[in-house]
Amino acid sequence: MYNSEFDVVVVGGGPAGSAAVKRCADHGLKSLLLEKRKLPRSKACTGMIMSEMARSLITEEFGEVPKEVLTAPPSIRGLKFHAPAVKTMTLEREMPFAWRSDFDYWLNHVAQKSGAKLWEKTAVTGITI
């Protein structure tokens, strides 16, 4: 059992949780990020940074994504979307590509450098006010 008080508790160590806890810590709030798994953890979803807005937000909040977080090759040049009875659509754009486990782990560490605390292997089972 932990005996601590925090101004902010964020649940989930993915990109949104890391950004939220980092921003709170940057503004002087005692901030805690809870992640139910041991980090780095594997994720089944992609690590494509598809939109310019996402790339801009990541750079603004966390800095440039380190090369060691990116895959080899470090980007893809586009995507083709196929669905039954629908015309194939092509998205041509250079997109950085990272393994989600490495990417999220990097985001968590940048948040910690801002002063946020991270508790791994911690599940939320209830909230009492």
Phi and psi restraints in degrees (value plus and minus 20) as a CYANA .aco file:
   2 TYR   PHI    -113.5   -73.5
   2 TYR   PSI     121.2   161.2
   3 ASN   PHI    -134.6   -94.6
   3 ASN   PSI      60.0   100.0
   4 SER   PHI    -161.0  -121.0
   4 SER   PSI     133.8   173.8
   5 GLU   PHI    -137.4   -97.4
   5 GLU   PSI     118.9   158.9
   6 PHE   PHI    -149.8  -109.8
   6 PHE   PSI     130.7   170.7
   7 ASP   PHI     -95.7   -55.7
   7 ASP   PSI     -54.3   -14.3
   8 VAL   PHI    -158.2  -118.2
   8 VAL   PSI     115.8   155.8
   9 VAL   PHI    -145.4  -105.4
   9 VAL   PSI     104.3   144.3
  10 VAL   PHI    -133.0   -93.0
  10 VAL   PSI     112.7   152.7
  11 VAL   PHI    -123.6   -83.6
  11 VAL   PSI     102.2   142.2
  12 GLY   PHI      88.2   128.2
  12 GLY   PSI      99.2   139.2
  13 GLY   PHI    -113.8   -73.8
  13 GLY   PSI       7.4    47.4
  14 GLY   PHI    -103.4   -63.4
  14 GLY   PSI    -189.8  -149.8
  15 PRO   PHI     -77.1   -37.1
  15 PRO   PSI     -64.2   -24.2
  16 ALA   PHI     -87.3   -47.3
  16 ALA   PSI     -64.4   -24.4
  17 GLY   PHI     -83.9   -43.9
  17 GLY   PSI     -62.1   -22.1
  18 SER   PHI     -83.7   -43.7
  18 SER   PSI     -61.9   -21.9
  19 ALA   PHI     -85.9   -45.9
  19 ALA   PSI     -63.0   -23.0
  20 ALA   PHI     -83.7   -43.7
  20 ALA   PSI     -67.7   -27.7
  21 VAL   PHI     -88.9   -48.9
  21 VAL   PSI     -55.3   -15.3
  22 LYS   PHI     -85.4   -45.4
  22 LYS   PSI     -65.2   -25.2
  23 ARG   PHI     -82.0   -42.0
  23 ARG   PSI     -62.0   -22.0
  24 CYS   PHI     -83.4   -43.4
  24 CYS   PSI     -65.3   -25.3
  25 ALA   PHI     -83.1   -43.1
  25 ALA   PSI     -59.6   -19.6
  26 ASP   PHI     -80.1   -40.1
  26 ASP   PSI     -47.5    -7.5
  27 HIS   PHI    -116.7   -76.7
  27 HIS   PSI      -2.3    37.7
  28 GLY   PHI      64.5   104.5
  28 GLY   PSI     -11.6    28.4
  29 LEU   PHI    -105.9   -65.9
  29 LEU   PSI     119.6   159.6
  30 LYS   PHI     -93.1   -53.1
  30 LYS   PSI      89.3   129.3
  31 SER   PHI    -140.4  -100.4
  31 SER   PSI     120.6   160.6
  32 LEU   PHI    -148.3  -108.3
  32 LEU   PSI     112.4   152.4
  33 LEU   PHI    -129.5   -89.5
  33 LEU   PSI     103.9   143.9
  34 LEU   PHI    -123.9   -83.9
  34 LEU   PSI     110.9   150.9
  35 GLU   PHI    -149.2  -109.2
  35 GLU   PSI     107.8   147.8
  36 LYS   PHI     -94.5   -54.5
  36 LYS   PSI     -36.1     3.9
  37 ARG   PHI    -130.4   -90.4
  37 ARG   PSI     143.8   183.8
  38 LYS   PHI     -93.7   -53.7
  38 LYS   PSI     114.9   154.9
  39 LEU   PHI    -117.8   -77.8
  39 LEU   PSI     129.8   169.8
  40 PRO   PHI     -91.9   -51.9
  40 PRO   PSI     124.1   164.1
  41 ARG   PHI    -133.8   -93.8
  41 ARG   PSI     129.3   169.3
  42 SER   PHI     -99.1   -59.1
  42 SER   PSI     128.6   168.6
  43 LYS   PHI    -152.4  -112.4
  43 LYS   PSI     120.9   160.9
  44 ALA   PHI    -100.9   -60.9
  44 ALA   PSI     -37.4     2.6
  45 CYS   PHI    -104.7   -64.7
  45 CYS   PSI     148.9   188.9
  46 THR   PHI     -96.3   -56.3
  46 THR   PSI     142.6   182.6
  47 GLY   PHI    -135.6   -95.6
  47 GLY   PSI       8.7    48.7
  48 MET   PHI     -96.6   -56.6
  48 MET   PSI     112.4   152.4
  49 ILE   PHI    -120.9   -80.9
  49 ILE   PSI      68.0   108.0
  50 MET   PHI     -96.1   -56.1
  50 MET   PSI     -68.6   -28.6
  51 SER   PHI    -114.4   -74.4
  51 SER   PSI     135.3   175.3
  52 GLU   PHI     -82.6   -42.6
  52 GLU   PSI     -56.4   -16.4
  53 MET   PHI     -82.6   -42.6
  53 MET   PSI     -64.3   -24.3
  54 ALA   PHI     -82.3   -42.3
  54 ALA   PSI     -64.3   -24.3
  55 ARG   PHI     -81.2   -41.2
  55 ARG   PSI     -62.9   -22.9
  56 SER   PHI     -84.8   -44.8
  56 SER   PSI     -64.1   -24.1
  57 LEU   PHI     -83.9   -43.9
  57 LEU   PSI     -61.5   -21.5
  58 ILE   PHI     -83.4   -43.4
  58 ILE   PSI     -66.3   -26.3
  59 THR   PHI     -83.7   -43.7
  59 THR   PSI     -63.6   -23.6
  60 GLU   PHI     -84.3   -44.3
  60 GLU   PSI     -62.7   -22.7
  61 GLU   PHI    -105.7   -65.7
  61 GLU   PSI     -56.5   -16.5
  62 PHE   PHI    -139.2   -99.2
  62 PHE   PSI     -37.4     2.6
  63 GLY   PHI      79.0   119.0
  63 GLY   PSI    -195.1  -155.1
  64 GLU   PHI     -88.0   -48.0
  64 GLU   PSI     119.3   159.3
  65 VAL   PHI     -87.6   -47.6
  65 VAL   PSI     104.4   144.4
  66 PRO   PHI     -83.5   -43.5
  66 PRO   PSI     126.4   166.4
  67 LYS   PHI     -78.3   -38.3
  67 LYS   PSI     -54.1   -14.1
  68 GLU   PHI     -90.2   -50.2
  68 GLU   PSI     -33.4     6.6
  69 VAL   PHI    -104.7   -64.7
  69 VAL   PSI     -45.5    -5.5
  70 LEU   PHI    -101.1   -61.1
  70 LEU   PSI     137.6   177.6
  71 THR   PHI     -98.1   -58.1
  71 THR   PSI     157.7   197.7
  72 ALA   PHI    -139.3   -99.3
  72 ALA   PSI      94.4   134.4
  73 PRO   PHI     -89.4   -49.4
  73 PRO   PSI     138.9   178.9
  74 PRO   PHI     -98.6   -58.6
  74 PRO   PSI     -21.8    18.2
  75 SER   PHI    -175.0  -135.0
  75 SER   PSI     146.2   186.2
  76 ILE   PHI    -139.7   -99.7
  76 ILE   PSI     139.6   179.6
  77 ARG   PHI    -119.0   -79.0
  77 ARG   PSI     -23.1    16.9
  78 GLY   PHI     141.9   181.9
  78 GLY   PSI    -198.9  -158.9
  79 LEU   PHI    -159.3  -119.3
  79 LEU   PSI     132.7   172.7
  80 LYS   PHI    -138.7   -98.7
  80 LYS   PSI     111.7   151.7
  81 PHE   PHI    -127.0   -87.0
  81 PHE   PSI     103.8   143.8
  82 HIS   PHI    -138.1   -98.1
  82 HIS   PSI     116.2   156.2
  83 ALA   PHI    -166.7  -126.7
  83 ALA   PSI     125.6   165.6
  84 PRO   PHI     -76.8   -36.8
  84 PRO   PSI     116.5   156.5
  85 ALA   PHI      42.4    82.4
  85 ALA   PSI      -1.3    38.7
  86 VAL   PHI    -150.0  -110.0
  86 VAL   PSI     122.2   162.2
  87 LYS   PHI     -82.3   -42.3
  87 LYS   PSI     118.0   158.0
  88 THR   PHI     -83.6   -43.6
  88 THR   PSI     114.5   154.5
  89 MET   PHI    -133.5   -93.5
  89 MET   PSI     123.1   163.1
  90 THR   PHI    -138.1   -98.1
  90 THR   PSI     112.8   152.8
  91 LEU   PHI    -134.6   -94.6
  91 LEU   PSI      90.7   130.7
  92 GLU   PHI    -123.9   -83.9
  92 GLU   PSI      89.5   129.5
  93 ARG   PHI    -184.8  -144.8
  93 ARG   PSI     120.3   160.3
  94 GLU   PHI     -91.5   -51.5
  94 GLU   PSI     104.7   144.7
  95 MET   PHI    -150.5  -110.5
  95 MET   PSI     102.0   142.0
  96 PRO   PHI     -79.1   -39.1
  96 PRO   PSI     127.0   167.0
  97 PHE   PHI    -153.3  -113.3
  97 PHE   PSI     106.5   146.5
  98 ALA   PHI    -151.8  -111.8
  98 ALA   PSI     132.7   172.7
  99 TRP   PHI     -91.0   -51.0
  99 TRP   PSI     110.0   150.0
 100 ARG   PHI     -78.9   -38.9
 100 ARG   PSI     -56.6   -16.6
 101 SER   PHI     -81.1   -41.1
 101 SER   PSI     -64.8   -24.8
 102 ASP   PHI     -89.5   -49.5
 102 ASP   PSI     -62.0   -22.0
 103 PHE   PHI     -82.9   -42.9
 103 PHE   PSI     -71.0   -31.0
 104 ASP   PHI     -83.0   -43.0
 104 ASP   PSI     -59.7   -19.7
 105 TYR   PHI     -80.8   -40.8
 105 TYR   PSI     -62.8   -22.8
 106 TRP   PHI     -82.7   -42.7
 106 TRP   PSI     -65.7   -25.7
 107 LEU   PHI     -78.6   -38.6
 107 LEU   PSI     -63.1   -23.1
 108 ASN   PHI     -79.5   -39.5
 108 ASN   PSI     -63.2   -23.2
 109 HIS   PHI     -87.8   -47.8
 109 HIS   PSI     -58.3   -18.3
 110 VAL   PHI     -83.8   -43.8
 110 VAL   PSI     -60.4   -20.4
 111 ALA   PHI     -81.9   -41.9
 111 ALA   PSI     -60.9   -20.9
 112 GLN   PHI     -84.9   -44.9
 112 GLN   PSI     -56.7   -16.7
 113 LYS   PHI     -84.2   -44.2
 113 LYS   PSI     -43.5    -3.5
 114 SER   PHI    -101.7   -61.7
 114 SER   PSI     -25.8    14.2
 115 GLY   PHI      91.6   131.6
 115 GLY   PSI     -24.9    15.1
 116 ALA   PHI     -90.1   -50.1
 116 ALA   PSI     126.7   166.7
 117 LYS   PHI    -115.9   -75.9
 117 LYS   PSI     128.9   168.9
 118 LEU   PHI    -145.8  -105.8
 118 LEU   PSI     106.3   146.3
 119 TRP   PHI    -134.0   -94.0
 119 TRP   PSI      92.9   132.9
 120 GLU   PHI    -107.6   -67.6
 120 GLU   PSI     144.2   184.2
 121 LYS   PHI      31.0    71.0
 121 LYS   PSI      23.2    63.2
 122 THR   PHI    -146.8  -106.8
 122 THR   PSI      95.1   135.1
 123 ALA   PHI    -122.0   -82.0
 123 ALA   PSI     121.9   161.9
 124 VAL   PHI    -106.9   -66.9
 124 VAL   PSI     102.4   142.4
 125 THR   PHI    -130.9   -90.9
 125 THR   PSI     -28.8    11.2
 126 GLY   PHI     158.0   198.0
 126 GLY   PSI     144.7   184.7
 127 ILE   PHI    -150.8  -110.8
 127 ILE   PSI     109.9   149.9
 128 THR   PHI    -141.8  -101.8
 128 THR   PSI     112.5   152.5
